[in-house]
Amino acid sequence: MGIGQVLGFGGATMVLVGMPGPNNLYISLRSLTQGRRAGLVSALAIETGTLVYIVVTALGLAAVVQASPVLFTAITVTGALYLAYLGIKTLRASSAELNGLAPAPLGRVFRDGVVVNLLNPKAALFFLAFLPQFTTRGAGPDQLRTEMLLLGVGAMLIGLTFDLCYAVGADAIGRRFRSVRTTGRGRNLVVATIYLGLSAFALITAL
């Protein structure tokens, strides 16, 4: 890969991953409602899911998802249902959770972030369609796999940078949000609405 390819890849990746999307909203939601640590853990969780997709794409397994509309739709619907589950679970939270006395453990925050990203097959298709454009033409299988892994890691690091910015920025807003006298039910209603909105968005894109 030449310098021009690397610079082009970096610029295009910054534009694409910097655009707000479901992952950014999930990270921001955690920072807004639970603080910076939860937001940072969410960012790491999202990119852990991305790392899995990078390896899967480099091995060529993402092509299986791309070639099967039924499998693609099934994974997307599963992800949407999981987001809906999180929203409904938030609405049915206990009194202690509603009063902010029992925030979600960071382990659960991390797990939810990984699952949310892994159940988004568009991440795999993004790498499958985007990364090959910046690989060396005529490269052999081993070189191609190596280049895709390196490009994938580069995209992940750029994504992580943006994710961390969302986490820190949302926490700054969230401090004011958490300081006002809002009932636990009101806060959870906002959180649940965002989860259910993400779920609806995922279902619409799957159709």
GUTORMAR-405779 format. One line per 4 residues: their letters; for each residue x, y, z of N, C-alpha, C. Coordinates in Angstrom, 1 decimal. Example, Ala and Ser with C-alpha at 12.3 -4.5 7.8 and 13.67 -1.06 7.14 Angstrom:
BEGIN
AS = 13.2:-5.7:7.8:12.3:-4.5:7.8:13.2:-3.3:7.8 | 12.8:-2.2:7.1:13.7:-1.1:7.1:12.9:0.0:7.9;
This chain:
BEGIN
MGIG = 0.8:-1.2:0.0:0.0:0.0:0.0:0.9:1.2:0.0 | 0.5:2.2:-0.8:1.3:3.4:-0.9:0.8:4.5:0.1 | 1.5:5.6:0.2:1.1:6.7:1.1:-0.3:7.2:0.7 | -0.5:7.3:-0.6:-1.8:7.9:-1.1:-2.9:7.0:-0.6;
QVLG = -2.7:5.7:-0.7:-3.8:4.8:-0.3:-4.1:4.9:1.2 | -3.0:5.0:2.0:-3.2:5.1:3.4:-3.9:6.4:3.8 | -3.5:7.5:3.2:-4.1:8.8:3.5:-5.6:8.8:3.0 | -5.8:8.2:1.8:-7.2:8.1:1.4:-8.1:7.3:2.3;
FGGA = -7.5:6.2:2.7:-8.2:5.3:3.7:-8.5:6.0:5.0 | -7.5:6.7:5.5:-7.7:7.5:6.8:-8.8:8.5:6.7 | -8.8:9.3:5.6:-9.8:10.3:5.4:-11.2:9.8:5.2 | -11.3:8.8:4.4:-12.6:8.2:4.1:-13.2:7.5:5.4;
TMVL = -12.3:6.9:6.1:-12.7:6.2:7.4:-13.2:7.2:8.4 | -12.5:8.3:8.5:-12.9:9.4:9.5:-14.3:9.9:9.2 | -14.6:10.1:7.9:-15.9:10.6:7.5:-17.0:9.6:7.8 | -16.7:8.3:7.4:-17.7:7.3:7.6:-18.0:6.9:9.1;
VGMP = -16.9:6.7:9.9:-17.2:6.3:11.3:-17.5:7.5:12.1 | -17.2:8.7:11.7:-17.5:9.9:12.5:-19.0:10.3:12.4 | -19.7:9.7:11.4:-21.1:10.0:11.3:-21.9:9.3:12.4 | -22.8:10.1:13.1:-23.6:9.5:14.2:-24.4:8.3:13.7;
GPNN = -24.4:7.2:14.6:-25.1:6.0:14.2:-25.6:5.3:15.5 | -26.1:4.1:15.4:-26.6:3.3:16.5:-25.5:3.1:17.6 | -24.3:2.8:17.2:-23.2:2.6:18.2:-22.9:3.8:19.0 | -22.9:5.0:18.3:-22.6:6.2:18.9:-23.7:6.6:19.9;
LYIS = -25.0:6.3:19.5:-26.1:6.6:20.4:-26.1:5.7:21.6 | -25.6:4.4:21.4:-25.6:3.5:22.6:-24.5:4.0:23.6 | -23.4:4.4:23.1:-22.3:5.0:23.9:-22.8:6.2:24.6 | -23.4:7.1:23.9:-23.8:8.4:24.5:-24.9:8.1:25.5;
LRSL = -25.8:7.2:25.3:-26.8:6.9:26.2:-26.2:6.4:27.5 | -25.2:5.5:27.5:-24.6:5.1:28.7:-23.9:6.2:29.5 | -23.2:7.1:28.8:-22.6:8.2:29.4:-23.6:9.2:30.0 | -24.7:9.4:29.3:-25.7:10.4:29.7:-26.3:9.9:31.0;
TQGR = -26.6:8.6:31.1:-27.4:8.1:32.2:-26.6:7.5:33.4 | -25.4:7.1:33.1:-24.6:6.4:34.1:-23.2:6.9:34.3 | -22.8:7.9:33.5:-21.5:8.5:33.8:-20.4:8.1:32.8 | -19.2:8.8:32.9:-18.1:8.6:32.0:-17.6:7.2:31.9;
RAGL = -17.4:6.6:33.1:-16.9:5.2:33.1:-17.7:4.3:32.3 | -19.0:4.3:32.4:-19.9:3.5:31.7:-19.8:3.8:30.2 | -19.6:5.1:29.8:-19.5:5.4:28.4:-18.2:4.9:27.8 | -17.1:5.0:28.6:-15.8:4.5:28.1:-15.8:3.0:28.0;
VSAL = -16.5:2.3:28.9:-16.6:0.9:28.8:-17.4:0.5:27.6 | -18.5:1.3:27.3:-19.3:1.0:26.2:-18.5:1.2:24.9 | -17.6:2.2:24.8:-16.8:2.4:23.6:-15.9:1.3:23.4 | -15.3:0.8:24.5:-14.4:-0.4:24.3:-15.1:-1.6:23.9;
AIET = -16.4:-1.8:24.4:-17.2:-2.9:24.1:-17.6:-2.9:22.6 | -18.0:-1.7:22.1:-18.3:-1.6:20.7:-17.1:-2.0:19.8 | -16.0:-1.5:20.1:-14.8:-1.8:19.3:-14.3:-3.2:19.5 | -14.6:-3.9:20.6:-14.4:-5.3:20.7:-15.2:-6.1:19.7;
GTLV = -16.5:-5.7:19.6:-17.3:-6.3:18.6:-16.7:-6.0:17.2 | -16.2:-4.8:17.0:-15.6:-4.5:15.7:-14.4:-5.4:15.4 | -13.6:-5.6:16.4:-12.4:-6.5:16.2:-12.8:-7.9:15.8 | -13.9:-8.4:16.3:-14.4:-9.7:15.9:-14.8:-9.7:14.4;
YIVV = -15.4:-8.6:14.0:-15.8:-8.5:12.6:-14.6:-8.3:11.7 | -13.6:-7.7:12.1:-12.4:-7.5:11.3:-11.8:-8.9:11.0 | -11.7:-9.7:12.1:-11.1:-11.0:11.9:-12.0:-11.9:11.0 | -13.3:-11.8:11.2:-14.2:-12.6:10.4:-14.2:-12.1:8.9;
TALG = -14.1:-10.8:8.7:-14.0:-10.3:7.3:-12.7:-10.8:6.6 | -11.6:-10.7:7.4:-10.3:-11.1:6.8:-10.2:-12.5:6.4 | -11.0:-13.3:7.2:-11.1:-14.8:6.9:-12.1:-15.1:5.8 | -12.8:-14.1:5.4:-13.7:-14.3:4.3:-15.1:-14.8:4.7;
LAAV = -15.3:-14.9:6.0:-16.6:-15.4:6.5:-17.8:-14.4:6.3 | -17.4:-13.2:6.3:-18.5:-12.1:6.1:-19.2:-12.3:4.8 | -18.5:-12.9:3.8:-19.1:-13.1:2.5:-20.3:-14.0:2.6 | -20.3:-14.9:3.6:-21.4:-15.8:3.8:-22.6:-15.1:4.1;
VQAS = -22.5:-14.1:5.0:-23.6:-13.2:5.4:-24.1:-12.4:4.2 | -23.1:-11.9:3.5:-23.5:-11.0:2.3:-24.3:-11.8:1.3 | -23.9:-13.1:1.1:-24.5:-13.9:0.1:-25.8:-14.5:0.5 | -26.2:-14.4:1.8:-27.4:-15.0:2.2:-28.4:-13.9:2.8;
PVLF = -29.3:-13.4:2.0:-30.2:-12.3:2.5:-31.0:-12.8:3.7 | -31.3:-14.1:3.7:-32.1:-14.6:4.9:-31.3:-14.6:6.2 | -30.0:-15.0:6.1:-29.2:-14.9:7.3:-28.9:-13.5:7.7 | -28.7:-12.6:6.7:-28.5:-11.2:7.1:-29.7:-10.6:7.8;
TAIT = -30.9:-10.9:7.3:-32.2:-10.4:7.9:-32.4:-11.0:9.3 | -32.1:-12.3:9.4:-32.2:-13.0:10.7:-31.3:-12.4:11.8 | -30.1:-12.1:11.4:-29.2:-11.5:12.4:-29.6:-10.0:12.7 | -30.1:-9.3:11.7:-30.5:-7.9:12.0:-31.7:-7.9:12.9;
VTGA = -32.7:-8.8:12.6:-33.9:-8.9:13.5:-33.6:-9.3:14.9 | -32.6:-10.2:15.0:-32.2:-10.6:16.4:-31.6:-9.4:17.1 | -30.8:-8.6:16.5:-30.2:-7.4:17.1:-31.3:-6.5:17.5 | -32.3:-6.3:16.6:-33.4:-5.4:16.9:-34.2:-5.8:18.1;
LYLA = -34.4:-7.1:18.2:-35.2:-7.7:19.3:-34.4:-7.6:20.6 | -33.1:-7.7:20.5:-32.2:-7.5:21.7:-32.3:-6.1:22.3 | -32.3:-5.1:21.3:-32.4:-3.7:21.7:-33.8:-3.5:22.4 | -34.8:-4.1:21.8:-36.2:-3.9:22.3:-36.2:-4.5:23.7;
YLGI = -35.5:-5.7:23.9:-35.5:-6.3:25.2:-34.8:-5.4:26.3 | -33.7:-4.7:25.9:-33.1:-3.8:26.8:-34.0:-2.6:27.1 | -34.8:-2.1:26.1:-35.8:-1.0:26.4:-36.9:-1.5:27.3 | -37.4:-2.6:27.1:-38.5:-3.1:28.0:-38.0:-3.4:29.4;
KTLR = -36.8:-4.0:29.5:-36.2:-4.2:30.8:-36.0:-2.9:31.5 | -35.6:-1.9:30.8:-35.4:-0.6:31.5:-36.7:0.0:32.0 | -37.8:-0.2:31.2:-39.1:0.3:31.7:-39.6:-0.5:32.9 | -39.2:-1.8:33.0:-39.6:-2.6:34.1:-38.6:-2.7:35.3;
ASSA = -37.7:-1.7:35.3:-36.7:-1.7:36.3:-37.3:-1.6:37.7 | -36.5:-2.0:38.7:-37.0:-2.0:40.1:-37.0:-0.6:40.6 | -37.5:-0.4:41.8:-37.6:1.0:42.4:-36.2:1.5:42.7 | -35.3:0.6:43.1:-33.9:1.0:43.4:-33.2:1.5:42.2;
ELNG = -33.4:0.8:41.1:-32.8:1.2:39.8:-33.4:2.5:39.3 | -34.7:2.7:39.5:-35.3:3.9:39.1:-34.8:5.1:39.8 | -34.4:4.9:41.0:-33.8:6.0:41.8:-32.3:6.2:41.6 | -31.7:5.4:40.7:-30.3:5.5:40.4:-29.4:4.9:41.5;
LAPA = -30.0:4.1:42.4:-29.2:3.4:43.4:-28.5:2.2:42.9 | -29.0:1.6:41.8:-28.4:0.4:41.3:-28.1:0.5:39.9 | -27.1:1.3:39.5:-26.8:1.4:38.0:-26.3:0.0:37.5 | -26.4:-0.1:36.2:-25.9:-1.4:35.6:-24.5:-1.6:35.9;
PLGR = -24.1:-2.8:36.3:-22.6:-3.1:36.5:-21.9:-2.9:35.2 | -20.6:-2.5:35.3:-19.8:-2.3:34.1:-19.7:-3.5:33.3 | -19.6:-4.7:33.9:-19.6:-5.9:33.2:-20.7:-6.1:32.3 | -21.9:-5.8:32.7:-23.1:-5.9:31.9:-23.1:-4.8:30.8;
VFRD = -22.6:-3.6:31.2:-22.5:-2.5:30.2:-21.6:-3.0:29.0 | -20.5:-3.6:29.4:-19.6:-4.1:28.3:-20.2:-5.2:27.5 | -20.9:-6.1:28.2:-21.5:-7.3:27.5:-22.6:-6.7:26.5 | -23.4:-5.8:27.0:-24.5:-5.3:26.1:-23.9:-4.6:24.9;
GVVV = -22.8:-3.8:25.1:-22.2:-3.1:24.0:-21.6:-4.1:22.9 | -21.0:-5.2:23.4:-20.4:-6.1:22.4:-21.6:-6.8:21.6 | -22.6:-7.2:22.4:-23.7:-7.9:21.7:-24.4:-7.0:20.7 | -24.6:-5.7:21.1:-25.3:-4.8:20.2:-24.5:-4.7:18.9;
NLLN = -23.2:-4.6:19.0:-22.4:-4.5:17.7:-22.3:-5.8:17.0 | -22.2:-6.9:17.7:-22.1:-8.2:17.0:-23.4:-8.6:16.3 | -24.5:-8.1:16.8:-25.8:-8.4:16.1:-26.1:-7.4:15.1 | -25.1:-6.6:14.6:-25.3:-5.7:13.5:-24.5:-6.1:12.4;
PKAA = -25.1:-6.9:11.4:-24.3:-7.4:10.3:-23.8:-6.4:9.4 | -24.4:-5.2:9.4:-23.9:-4.1:8.6:-22.4:-3.8:8.9 | -22.0:-4.0:10.1:-20.6:-3.8:10.4:-19.7:-4.7:9.6 | -20.1:-6.0:9.5:-19.3:-6.9:8.7:-19.3:-6.5:7.2;
LFFL = -20.5:-6.1:6.7:-20.6:-5.8:5.3:-19.9:-4.5:5.0 | -19.8:-3.6:6.0:-19.0:-2.3:5.8:-17.6:-2.7:5.6 | -17.0:-3.6:6.4:-15.6:-3.9:6.2:-15.4:-4.7:4.9 | -16.4:-5.6:4.6:-16.3:-6.4:3.3:-16.3:-5.5:2.1;
AFLP = -17.1:-4.4:2.1:-17.2:-3.6:0.9:-16.2:-2.5:0.9 | -15.8:-2.0:2.1:-14.9:-0.8:2.2:-13.4:-1.1:2.2 | -13.0:-2.1:2.9:-11.5:-2.4:3.0:-10.9:-2.8:1.7 | -11.5:-3.7:0.9:-10.9:-4.1:-0.3:-10.5:-3.0:-1.3;
QFTT = -11.2:-1.8:-1.2:-10.9:-0.7:-2.1:-9.5:-0.1:-1.8 | -8.9:-0.4:-0.7:-7.6:0.2:-0.4:-6.5:-0.9:-0.3 | -6.8:-2.1:-0.7:-5.8:-3.1:-0.8:-5.0:-3.1:-2.1 | -3.9:-3.8:-2.1:-3.0:-3.8:-3.3:-3.6:-4.6:-4.4;
RGAG = -3.8:-4.1:-5.6:-4.3:-4.9:-6.7:-3.4:-6.0:-7.1 | -4.0:-7.2:-7.3:-3.2:-8.3:-7.7:-2.5:-9.0:-6.5 | -2.8:-8.6:-5.3:-2.1:-9.2:-4.1:-2.6:-10.6:-3.9 | -1.7:-11.5:-3.4:-2.0:-12.9:-3.2:-2.9:-13.0:-1.9;
PDQL = -3.5:-14.1:-1.7:-4.4:-14.3:-0.6:-3.8:-13.9:0.8 | -2.5:-14.3:1.0:-1.9:-14.0:2.3:-1.7:-12.5:2.5 | -1.2:-11.9:1.4:-0.9:-10.5:1.5:-2.3:-9.7:1.6 | -3.3:-10.2:0.9:-4.6:-9.5:1.0:-5.2:-9.6:2.4;
RTEM = -5.0:-10.8:3.0:-5.5:-11.0:4.3:-4.8:-10.1:5.3 | -3.5:-10.0:5.2:-2.7:-9.1:6.1:-3.1:-7.7:5.9 | -3.2:-7.2:4.7:-3.6:-5.8:4.5:-5.0:-5.5:5.0 | -5.9:-6.5:4.9:-7.3:-6.2:5.4:-7.3:-6.2:6.9;
LLLG = -6.5:-7.0:7.5:-6.4:-7.0:9.0:-5.8:-5.6:9.4 | -4.7:-5.1:8.8:-4.1:-3.9:9.1:-5.1:-2.7:8.9 | -5.8:-2.7:7.8:-6.7:-1.7:7.5:-7.9:-1.7:8.5 | -8.3:-2.9:8.9:-9.4:-3.1:9.8:-9.0:-2.5:11.2;
VGAM = -7.8:-2.8:11.6:-7.3:-2.3:12.9:-7.2:-0.8:12.9 | -6.8:-0.3:11.7:-6.7:1.2:11.6:-8.1:1.8:11.7 | -9.1:1.2:11.0:-10.5:1.7:11.1:-11.0:1.6:12.5 | -10.6:0.5:13.2:-11.1:0.3:14.6:-10.5:1.4:15.5;
LIGL = -9.3:1.7:15.3:-8.6:2.8:16.2:-9.2:4.1:15.9 | -9.5:4.4:14.7:-10.2:5.7:14.3:-11.6:5.7:15.0 | -12.3:4.6:14.8:-13.6:4.5:15.4:-13.6:4.6:16.9 | -12.6:4.0:17.6:-12.4:4.1:19.0:-12.2:5.6:19.4;
TFDL = -11.4:6.3:18.7:-11.2:7.7:19.0:-12.5:8.5:19.0 | -13.3:8.3:18.0:-14.6:9.0:17.9:-15.5:8.5:19.0 | -15.5:7.2:19.3:-16.3:6.7:20.4:-16.0:7.3:21.7 | -14.7:7.4:22.0:-14.3:8.0:23.3:-14.7:9.5:23.4;
CYAV = -14.7:10.2:22.2:-15.1:11.6:22.2:-16.6:11.7:22.5 | -17.4:10.7:21.9:-18.8:10.7:22.2:-19.1:10.4:23.7 | -18.3:9.5:24.3:-18.5:9.1:25.7:-18.2:10.3:26.6 | -17.1:11.0:26.3:-16.7:12.1:27.2:-17.7:13.3:27.0;
GADA = -18.0:13.6:25.8:-19.0:14.7:25.5:-20.3:14.4:26.1 | -20.8:13.2:26.0:-22.1:12.9:26.5:-22.1:12.9:28.0 | -21.0:12.6:28.6:-20.9:12.6:30.1:-21.0:14.1:30.6 | -20.4:15.0:29.8:-20.4:16.4:30.2:-21.9:16.9:30.2;
IGRR = -22.6:16.4:29.2:-24.1:16.8:29.1:-24.8:16.1:30.2 | -24.4:14.8:30.4:-25.2:14.0:31.4:-25.1:14.4:32.8 | -24.0:15.1:33.1:-23.8:15.6:34.5:-24.9:16.6:34.8 | -25.3:17.4:33.9:-26.4:18.3:34.1:-27.7:17.6:34.1;
FRSV = -27.8:16.6:33.2:-29.0:15.8:33.1:-29.3:15.1:34.4 | -28.2:14.5:35.0:-28.4:13.7:36.2:-28.5:14.6:37.4 | -28.2:15.9:37.3:-28.2:16.8:38.5:-29.6:17.4:38.7 | -30.4:17.4:37.6:-31.7:18.0:37.8:-32.6:17.0:38.5;
RTTG = -33.7:17.5:39.1:-34.6:16.7:39.8:-35.6:16.0:38.9 | -35.1:15.0:38.2:-36.0:14.2:37.3:-36.2:12.9:38.0 | -37.5:12.4:38.0:-37.8:11.2:38.6:-37.1:10.0:37.9 | -36.9:9.0:38.7:-36.3:7.8:38.1:-37.1:7.2:37.0;
RGRN = -38.4:7.3:37.1:-39.3:6.8:36.0:-39.1:7.7:34.8 | -38.9:9.0:34.9:-38.8:9.8:33.8:-37.4:9.6:33.1 | -36.4:9.4:33.9:-35.1:9.1:33.3:-35.1:7.7:32.5 | -35.7:6.7:33.1:-35.8:5.4:32.5:-36.6:5.5:31.2;
LVVA = -37.7:6.3:31.2:-38.5:6.4:30.1:-37.7:7.0:28.9 | -36.8:7.9:29.1:-36.0:8.5:28.1:-35.0:7.4:27.6 | -34.4:6.6:28.5:-33.5:5.6:28.1:-34.2:4.5:27.3 | -35.4:4.1:27.8:-36.1:3.0:27.1:-36.6:3.5:25.7;
TIYL = -37.0:4.7:25.6:-37.4:5.3:24.3:-36.3:5.2:23.3 | -35.0:5.5:23.7:-33.9:5.5:22.8:-33.6:4.0:22.4 | -33.7:3.1:23.3:-33.5:1.7:23.0:-34.5:1.2:22.0 | -35.8:1.5:22.3:-36.9:1.1:21.4:-36.8:1.8:20.0;
GLSA = -36.3:3.0:20.0:-36.1:3.7:18.7:-35.0:3.0:17.9 | -33.9:2.7:18.5:-32.9:1.9:17.8:-33.4:0.6:17.3 | -34.2:-0.1:18.1:-34.8:-1.3:17.7:-35.6:-1.2:16.4 | -36.5:-0.1:16.5:-37.4:0.1:15.3:-36.5:0.5:14.1;
FALI = -35.5:1.3:14.2:-34.6:1.6:13.1:-34.0:0.4:12.5 | -33.5:-0.6:13.4:-32.9:-1.8:12.9:-33.9:-2.6:12.1 | -35.1:-2.7:12.6:-36.2:-3.5:11.9:-36.5:-2.9:10.6 | -36.6:-1.6:10.5:-36.9:-0.9:9.3:-35.9:-1.2:8.2;
TAL = -34.6:-1.1:8.6:-33.5:-1.3:7.7:-33.4:-2.8:7.2 | -34.0:-3.7:8.0:-34.0:-5.1:7.7:-35.0:-5.5:6.6 | -36.0:-4.6:6.5:-37.1:-4.9:5.5:-36.7:-4.6:4.1;
